[in-house]
Amino acid sequence: MTNAYDIILRPIITEQSMEGVADKKYVFEVAKTAGKSEIKKAVEEIFDVKVQKVNTLNMIGKEKRMGAHPKGRRKNWKKAMVQLKPDSKTIEFFEGMI
């Protein structure tokens, strides 16, 4: 059994992801093997909120290169967009970033 902190790796703080905070939509980088139900339980356990819906997306790593060196690639990762229930409290971590 995995720990909730092994499933939720980090929050995604971008302009686009911060637009959804007012509607109680939050974006996280999650473990590649995590399913929607595991992500829902982990967010509810860590932040003590009620999750309504979870959408996931597998992000493909970008190709990068440095000068004449051979091409490299950033790692592939998984993104989860979490929608909280209307009667749920907000996640305090995102409060000061709006």
LINUR-V595304 format. One line per field, one symbol per residue. psi: psi as a letter, one per 30 degrees, with the letter a starting at -180 (. if undefined). burial: b if it has 24 or more other ideal C-beta (glycine too) atoms within 12 Angstrom, else e. A space follows every 10 residues. Layout:
# LINUR-V595304
psi: ???
burial: ???
This chain:
# LINUR-V595304
psi: klleffejel ljjleeffff efghklklkl kffkleeeee eeeeeefhlk kekkklkkkk kkklljbfll kakllklkkk jkklleglll jfefegf.
burial: eeeeeebbbe bbeeeebeee beebbbbbbb beebeeebbb bbbbebbebe beebebeeee eeeeeeeeee eeeeeeebbb bbbbeeeeeb beebeeee
